């Protein structure tokens, strides 16, 4: 974020935004992805989750919650 210019949100607000994220409720469409593993593993998990949800739900899933726990 520091390298972005002209963005409305300063990098100092990122931590507070992440702190307010809440886990998805069972009735909410989305996936939770752990970002702690290497980026290639994270991307693979995102793609697998999106393909799986798209195949079962028949619609466009949304990535709603990412965690580094």
N, CA, C and O atoms as a DFTB+ gen file, in Angstrom:
276 C
 N C O
     1  1       0.814      -1.190       0.000
     2  2       0.000       0.000       0.000
     3  2       0.859       1.255       0.000
     4  3       0.456       2.290      -0.531
     5  1       2.010       1.166       0.579
     6  2       2.872       2.336       0.687
     7  2       3.256       2.845      -0.700
     8  3       3.419       4.050      -0.894
     9  1       3.402       1.935      -1.668
    10  2       3.814       2.336      -3.020
    11  2       2.667       2.911      -3.848
    12  3       2.904       3.528      -4.887
    13  1       1.428       2.715      -3.400
    14  2       0.291       3.259      -4.158
    15  2       0.211       4.759      -3.940
    16  3       0.353       5.244      -2.818
    17  1      -0.015       5.482      -5.014
    18  2      -0.156       6.934      -4.902
    19  2      -1.606       7.320      -5.203
    20  3      -2.261       6.715      -6.051
    21  1      -2.076       8.309      -4.513
    22  2      -3.403       8.826      -4.754
    23  2      -4.535       7.966      -4.225
    24  3      -5.695       8.195      -4.568
    25  1      -4.220       6.980      -3.397
    26  2      -5.273       6.123      -2.853
    27  2      -5.911       6.825      -1.667
    28  3      -5.232       7.505      -0.898
    29  1      -7.236       6.655      -1.519
    30  2      -7.962       7.353      -0.466
    31  2      -7.622       6.876       0.941
    32  3      -7.803       7.616       1.908
    33  1      -7.127       5.637       1.062
    34  2      -6.873       5.085       2.397
    35  2      -5.373       5.051       2.676
    36  3      -4.624       4.411       1.938
    37  1      -4.929       5.730       3.727
    38  2      -3.500       5.687       4.051
    39  2      -3.113       4.324       4.631
    40  3      -3.931       3.669       5.276
    41  1      -1.877       3.902       4.402
    42  2      -1.411       2.605       4.916
    43  2      -1.557       2.463       6.426
    44  3      -1.651       1.342       6.927
    45  1      -1.578       3.556       7.151
    46  2      -1.705       3.480       8.608
    47  2      -3.061       2.930       9.051
    48  3      -3.199       2.500      10.196
    49  1      -4.052       2.934       8.181
    50  2      -5.370       2.416       8.535
    51  2      -5.524       0.923       8.261
    52  3      -6.514       0.321       8.679
    53  1      -4.569       0.320       7.570
    54  2      -4.706      -1.088       7.196
    55  2      -4.890      -1.995       8.405
    56  3      -5.785      -2.840       8.409
    57  1      -4.073      -1.837       9.415
    58  2      -4.160      -2.718      10.588
    59  2      -5.532      -2.651      11.248
    60  3      -6.069      -3.680      11.658
    61  1      -6.097      -1.470      11.355
    62  2      -7.418      -1.355      11.975
    63  2      -8.492      -1.996      11.098
    64  3      -9.462      -2.549      11.617
    65  1      -8.331      -1.928       9.796
    66  2      -9.286      -2.567       8.891
    67  2      -9.219      -4.085       9.028
    68  3     -10.252      -4.753       9.068
    69  1      -8.013      -4.624       9.099
    70  2      -7.849      -6.072       9.261
    71  2      -8.374      -6.532      10.618
    72  3      -8.918      -7.630      10.737
    73  1      -8.214      -5.703      11.628
    74  2      -8.654      -6.065      12.974
    75  2     -10.172      -6.165      13.078
    76  3     -10.685      -6.851      13.962
    77  1     -10.894      -5.491      12.190
    78  2     -12.352      -5.514      12.259
    79  2     -12.985      -6.611      11.416
    80  3     -14.205      -6.776      11.434
    81  1     -12.175      -7.365      10.677
    82  2     -12.736      -8.463       9.881
    83  2     -13.372      -9.503      10.792
    84  3     -12.846      -9.823      11.858
    85  1     -14.487     -10.012      10.364
    86  2     -15.178     -11.051      11.128
    87  2     -15.252     -12.315      10.291
    88  3     -15.340     -12.242       9.065
    89  1     -15.218     -13.471      10.935
    90  2     -15.357     -14.727      10.176
    91  2     -16.711     -14.771       9.469
    92  3     -17.690     -14.184       9.931
    93  1     -16.744     -15.460       8.367
    94  2     -17.998     -15.623       7.635
    95  2     -18.982     -16.451       8.442
    96  3     -18.599     -17.407       9.116
    97  1     -20.229     -16.084       8.368
    98  2     -21.296     -16.870       8.982
    99  2     -21.666     -18.002       8.015
   100  3     -21.412     -17.892       6.815
   101  1     -22.255     -19.073       8.516
   102  2     -22.603     -20.207       7.647
   103  2     -23.478     -19.830       6.451
   104  3     -23.399     -20.471       5.403
   105  1     -24.303     -18.804       6.597
   106  2     -25.188     -18.421       5.496
   107  2     -24.578     -17.380       4.562
   108  3     -25.257     -16.905       3.652
   109  1     -23.315     -17.017       4.766
   110  2     -22.651     -16.034       3.923
   111  2     -21.801     -16.731       2.863
   112  3     -21.075     -17.683       3.150
   113  1     -21.910     -16.232       1.636
   114  2     -21.161     -16.798       0.519
   115  2     -19.736     -16.252       0.538
   116  3     -19.537     -15.037       0.558
   117  1     -18.761     -17.128       0.532
   118  2     -17.367     -16.705       0.518
   119  2     -16.461     -17.831       0.958
   120  3     -16.923     -18.924       1.286
   121  1     -15.180     -17.562       0.963
   122  2     -14.187     -18.536       1.396
   123  2     -13.192     -17.845       2.320
   124  3     -12.964     -16.641       2.201
   125  1     -12.608     -18.593       3.230
   126  2     -11.542     -18.082       4.098
   127  2     -10.240     -18.717       3.645
   128  3     -10.154     -19.937       3.505
   129  1      -9.243     -17.906       3.420
   130  2      -7.946     -18.377       2.921
   131  2      -6.842     -17.938       3.875
   132  3      -6.747     -16.763       4.230
   133  1      -6.020     -18.879       4.283
   134  2      -4.868     -18.587       5.134
   135  2      -3.738     -18.066       4.251
   136  3      -3.337     -18.744       3.305
   137  1      -3.223     -16.881       4.540
   138  2      -2.158     -16.291       3.721
   139  2      -0.756     -16.538       4.273
   140  3       0.213     -15.995       3.744
   141  1      -0.631     -17.344       5.320
   142  2       0.687     -17.608       5.903
   143  2       1.568     -18.502       5.027
   144  3       2.781     -18.293       4.998
   145  1       1.012     -19.493       4.310
   146  2       1.863     -20.342       3.466
   147  2       2.489     -19.539       2.311
   148  3       2.126     -18.384       2.088
   149  1       3.420     -20.153       1.588
   150  2       4.008     -19.488       0.419
   151  2       2.916     -19.070      -0.578
   152  3       1.875     -19.717      -0.683
   153  1       3.174     -17.990      -1.295
   154  2       2.171     -17.407      -2.187
   155  2       1.623     -18.405      -3.207
   156  3       0.431     -18.367      -3.513
   157  1       2.452     -19.288      -3.735
   158  2       1.959     -20.273      -4.704
   159  2       0.909     -21.183      -4.069
   160  3      -0.070     -21.551      -4.717
   161  1       1.112     -21.541      -2.815
   162  2       0.130     -22.374      -2.109
   163  2      -1.162     -21.597      -1.842
   164  3      -2.258     -22.149      -1.939
   165  1      -1.022     -20.324      -1.510
   166  2      -2.194     -19.482      -1.266
   167  2      -3.020     -19.362      -2.546
   168  3      -4.241     -19.516      -2.518
   169  1      -2.357     -19.091      -3.653
   170  2      -3.057     -18.967      -4.937
   171  2      -3.763     -20.270      -5.278
   172  3      -4.909     -20.252      -5.726
   173  1      -3.108     -21.378      -5.076
   174  2      -3.721     -22.680      -5.359
   175  2      -4.964     -22.899      -4.495
   176  3      -5.980     -23.391      -4.988
   177  1      -4.893     -22.539      -3.220
   178  2      -6.037     -22.694      -2.343
   179  2      -7.200     -21.796      -2.778
   180  3      -8.360     -22.206      -2.736
   181  1      -6.882     -20.586      -3.190
   182  2      -7.931     -19.675      -3.674
   183  2      -8.599     -20.262      -4.913
   184  3      -9.826     -20.310      -5.000
   185  1      -7.795     -20.703      -5.861
   186  2      -8.359     -21.256      -7.095
   187  2      -9.198     -22.497      -6.827
   188  3     -10.280     -22.653      -7.394
   189  1      -8.708     -23.374      -5.970
   190  2      -9.477     -24.575      -5.632
   191  2     -10.800     -24.224      -4.969
   192  3     -11.839     -24.797      -5.298
   193  1     -10.760     -23.295      -4.048
   194  2     -11.982     -22.903      -3.342
   195  2     -12.987     -22.264      -4.291
   196  3     -14.180     -22.564      -4.238
   197  1     -12.504     -21.388      -5.154
   198  2     -13.412     -20.729      -6.091
   199  2     -14.000     -21.714      -7.092
   200  3     -15.192     -21.652      -7.394
   201  1     -13.184     -22.613      -7.602
   202  2     -13.699     -23.623      -8.541
   203  2     -14.719     -24.527      -7.862
   204  3     -15.754     -24.843      -8.449
   205  1     -14.441     -24.939      -6.653
   206  2     -15.343     -25.826      -5.923
   207  2     -16.670     -25.143      -5.656
   208  3     -17.728     -25.726      -5.893
   209  1     -16.625     -23.919      -5.169
   210  2     -17.862     -23.195      -4.862
   211  2     -18.633     -22.865      -6.125
   212  3     -19.864     -22.904      -6.132
   213  1     -17.921     -22.541      -7.191
   214  2     -18.594     -22.219      -8.442
   215  2     -19.301     -23.453      -8.992
   216  3     -20.412     -23.355      -9.514
   217  1     -18.664     -24.602      -8.878
   218  2     -19.249     -25.838      -9.400
   219  2     -20.478     -26.257      -8.611
   220  3     -21.443     -26.762      -9.185
   221  1     -20.452     -26.050      -7.290
   222  2     -21.575     -26.495      -6.468
   223  2     -22.685     -25.450      -6.383
   224  3     -23.857     -25.806      -6.259
   225  1     -22.334     -24.179      -6.447
   226  2     -23.344     -23.135      -6.276
   227  2     -23.896     -22.629      -7.607
   228  3     -24.984     -22.056      -7.657
   229  1     -23.145     -22.842      -8.674
   230  2     -23.603     -22.360      -9.965
   231  2     -23.580     -20.851     -10.107
   232  3     -24.291     -20.296     -10.945
   233  1     -22.770     -20.182      -9.297
   234  2     -22.671     -18.734      -9.421
   235  2     -21.243     -18.282      -9.180
   236  3     -20.346     -19.108      -9.010
   237  1     -21.033     -16.996      -9.165
   238  2     -19.706     -16.440      -8.950
   239  2     -19.452     -16.239      -7.460
   240  3     -20.035     -15.335      -6.861
   241  1     -18.600     -17.055      -6.847
   242  2     -18.279     -16.855      -5.427
   243  2     -17.404     -15.629      -5.240
   244  3     -16.762     -15.159      -6.178
   245  1     -17.387     -15.122      -4.025
   246  2     -16.576     -13.960      -3.701
   247  2     -15.580     -14.330      -2.599
   248  3     -15.913     -15.055      -1.661
   249  1     -14.381     -13.829      -2.730
   250  2     -13.389     -14.000      -1.679
   251  2     -13.664     -12.957      -0.616
   252  3     -13.517     -11.761      -0.870
   253  1     -14.061     -13.390       0.573
   254  2     -14.510     -12.443       1.591
   255  2     -13.564     -12.280       2.761
   256  3     -13.560     -11.221       3.389
   257  1     -12.780     -13.258       3.074
   258  2     -11.996     -13.185       4.297
   259  2     -10.666     -13.879       4.082
   260  3     -10.617     -15.045       3.691
   261  1      -9.605     -13.164       4.337
   262  2      -8.259     -13.707       4.223
   263  2      -7.601     -13.566       5.588
   264  3      -7.716     -12.522       6.231
   265  1      -6.920     -14.600       6.026
   266  2      -6.287     -14.540       7.337
   267  2      -4.833     -14.975       7.246
   268  3      -4.467     -15.743       6.356
   269  1      -4.022     -14.500       8.139
   270  2      -2.615     -14.928       8.182
   271  2      -2.324     -15.724       9.436
   272  3      -1.173     -15.806       9.866
   273  1      -3.360     -16.317      10.035
   274  2      -3.176     -17.114      11.252
   275  2      -2.576     -18.442      10.951
   276  3      -2.354     -19.240      11.863
